[in-house]
Amino acid sequence: MKKIINQTYDAERALYASDGVVCEDCTFAGPADGESAFKESRHLVVRRCEFKLRYPFWHDDDAQIESCSFAATSRAPLWYSKNIRMRDCRMESVKAFRECTDVILENCNISSEEFGWRCHDVEIRGGALSSPYFLFLSDGIRMENVHFSGKYSFQYVKNVEIRNCVLDTKDAFWHAENVTVYDSEVRGEYLGWYSKNLRLVRCRISGTQPLCYAEGLVIEDCTMDGCDLSFEYADVQADVQGEILSVKNPASGTITADRIGEIILNEHRRDTECIITEREKNA
């Protein structure tokens, strides 16, 4: 593979259509303000580089990107690419990763508006990510040991598995389908509305009005802190440790908790087919 070391590039399409390149300790910045440095390239290894210009990796195939930094000015850095491996990188770019396939991120620190839209087969291991509208309309997602923060995450996603994560979010998993979350902390408001086949196992859930209008919802051995008006119009199988502040008009299924502060079944709701049980009352 051709090696490029300690260079600075600012020209338009500076390394366009590269094939089999190792690029180390380079800087992509300068007065020419050129875009698309590695567009239409393949078989890349990029290490310890600094990106300050727009659209550096578009339509690329097979890129290993390690210990690099992406400034806010490197907007939309990875679009329409596949077979991307990124490790130990820092990124402040807006609209990072769009319509990409087969992506692995390891121990990256990323803050990006509109991160990961319409992506397929994405694995995120370790690190911290912050983004509103995180992974919008994406599918085939695996996350483990990640700290995530940001509103409106995981909307319209499909086929997702999350383990040992902290999700500090709002309106998460709206219209999501086939999602399982294990051993994680899920904080926020209005969790999982309109979802289908959302399953939370051994999770700590917190926030107002969670899990409404859900279909095929499963809650296994979870806690629900500060959760009021829960499960409205939901089809649910829930086993909750501790207290649920209130349950409102569930559609069907079963809800079991140690304590339920209030059960609200009002005249505006058709007769519920949900069985609601408090363990402490039956002890």
N, C-alpha and C positions, 0 to 999 in steps of 0.2 A: 504494500500500500504506500502511496505517496505521502510524505510527511510535510506538514506546514507548521512552523514553529515561530513564535514571537513576531508575528506580523500584525499590522493594522490595516483594516479594509474599510473604506467608506463609499466605494463605487457601487452603482446599480448592478445587481446580480454578480457580485464580485467573484463568487465561486460557483456559478450556475452550472448545473448538470454535472457536478463532480461525481466520480465513480471510484470508490476505493481510496478514500483520503483519511489520514489521521491529522487532525488539526488541534494543536496544543498551545496554550498560553497566548492566544490571539485576541485582539480587540476589534470589534465591529462598531465603529463610530467615526465621526469626522465631518468636515464641512460639506462634502459632496452629498451627505444625507441619503445615500443610496439604499434601496429596498432589496429584499429577496436574495440575501447572500447565498444560500444553499438551495435555492428553488430547483425542483426536478432532479435532485441528486439521490444517490443510493450508496449503500455500504460505507457509512461514515462512522468515524470515532472522533468525538469532539470533547476535549478535556480542558478544564480550567480557562475557559474563554469567557469574555465579557461581551454581552450583546446590548447595544443601545439603539439599534436601527430596526425598522419595521419588517415584519413578515420573513424572518430568517429561514424557517423550515416549512416550505409549502410543497406539496406533492412529492414528498420524499419517501423512500423505502429503505428500511434497515439502518437506523441511526442509534448509536450509543452516545449519550450526552451525559458527561460526568463532571461534577464540581464546577458547574458554570453558573453565571449570574445573568439574569435578564432584567434590565431596568424597565421602568414604566414606559419609556419611549420605544421599547421593542414590542409594540402592540401586535396582537394576533400572531404570536410566534410560530405556532404549529397548527397548520390546517391541512386537511386532505392527505394526511400522511399515514403510513402503516409501519408496523414492526419498529416501534420506538421504545427505547429503554433509557430512562432518565434517573440518575442517582445523585444524591447529595447536591442538588441544585437549589438556588434561590431565584424566585421569580416574582416580579411585580407587574407583569404585563396584563393588560385587559384582553379579554376574549382569547385566552390561551386554550389550545386544544379544541378544535372544532372539526367534526366529521373525520375523526381519526379512528383507526382500527388497530387492535393488538398493541396496547400501550401498557407499560409497566413503569410505575413511579416508586422509587425507594428513597425514604428519608429526605424528602424534599420539603422546602418551606415555601409555600406559594400563596400569594394574595392576588386574586384575579377576578374581576367582574366577568360574568358570563363564562365561567370555566366549564369546559368539557361538554359542550352542546353537541347532540347527535353523534356521540362516539359509541364505538362497539368494542366489547372485550377489553375492559380497562381494569388493571389491578393496581391498587395503591397500598403500599406497605410502609408504615411508620410515617413520621413527619407531621407537619401542621399545614392545614389548608384553610383559607378564608375566601368565601365567594358568595355573593347573592346569585340565585338561580344556578346552583351547583349541579352539574351533570344533567341538565335539562334535556329530556327526550333521548336519553342514552340507554343502552342495554348491555347485559353481560358484565356487571360491575362486581368486583371483589375488593373489599377494604378490610385492613387489619391493623390495629395499633395506631390509629390515626386520630389526631385531635382536629375536629372540624368546627368552624364557626361561620355563620352567615344565614341570612334569611332565604326562604323559598327554595330549599334544597330538595333534590331528588324528585322533582315533579315530572310526572309522565315517564319515569324510568321503568324498565322491565328486567326481571331476572337478576336480582341483586342479592349478594351475601355480605354481611358486615359482622365483624368480630372484634371485641375488645376495643371499641372506639368510644370517644366522647363526641357527641353531636350536639352542639349548642346552636339551636336553629329555630326557625319558625315556619309554620305552614309546610313542614317537611312531608314528603311522600304523598303529596296530593296526586290522585289519579295513578299512583304507582301500582305495579302489578308483579306478583311473584317475588316478594321481598322477604328475606329473613334476617333478623338482627339478633345476634347472640351477645350476652355478657357485656352490654354497653350501657352508657348513660345517655339518655335522650332527653334533652331539655328544650322547652319551647312551647309555643301556643299553637293550638289547632292542628295537632299532629294527625297525619294519616287520613284526612278527609277524602272520601270518594275512592279510597284504595281498594284493591282487589287482591286477596290472598297475601295480606301483610301478616307476618308472624314475628312476635317479639318474645325472646326466650331469656330468662334470668336478667332482665334489664331493669334499670331504674328510670322510670318515666316521670317527668314533671311538667306542669304547665296546664293552663286552663283549656277547657273544652276539647279534650283529645278524642280522636278515633271515632268520629261521627260519619254517618253515611257510608260506612265501610262494608264491604262484602267479603265473606270468608276470612274474617279477622280472627287471629289466634293470639292470646296472651298467656304465656306459660311462666309461672313462678316469678312474676315481676312485682315490683313495688310501684305505686302511683302516688307521688307526692304533690300536694296542691292541685289535684286533678278534680275539677268540678264540672258538672254538666257533661259527663263522659258518656260515650257510646250512643249518642242520639241517632236514631234510625239505622243503627248498625246491626248486621248479622255477625254475632260474636261468640267465641268460646274463650272465656277469660278466667284464669285462676290467679288471683292477686294476693300477695302477702301484705298484711297491714290494712290500712284504711283507704277507701276511695271517698273523697269529699261528697260527691253526689253522682248519681246515675240518672240520666234523663231519657225516657222514651226509647229504650232499645227495641229493635224490630224483632229479633229472634235469637235463639241460642241459649247459652247459660253464662251467668256471671257469678263467681264465687269470690268472696273476700272475707278477711277477718271481721272488718267493720265497714259499713257504708253509712256515711253521715246522713244522706237524704236520698230517697228514691222518689223521683218525680215522674208520675204517670198521669198526664192531664187529658182533658177532653178533646184536645186538638189532635191527639194521636189515636190511630186505630188500636184496638186491643192488642197488647204486646203478646208475642209468643215466647218471650224470653223468661227463663227461670232465674230468679235472683236470690242468692243465698248468702247469709252472714254466718260464718263459722262460729263466732263467739256466742251468738244467740242459740246455737244448736249444741253448744258444749255442755 
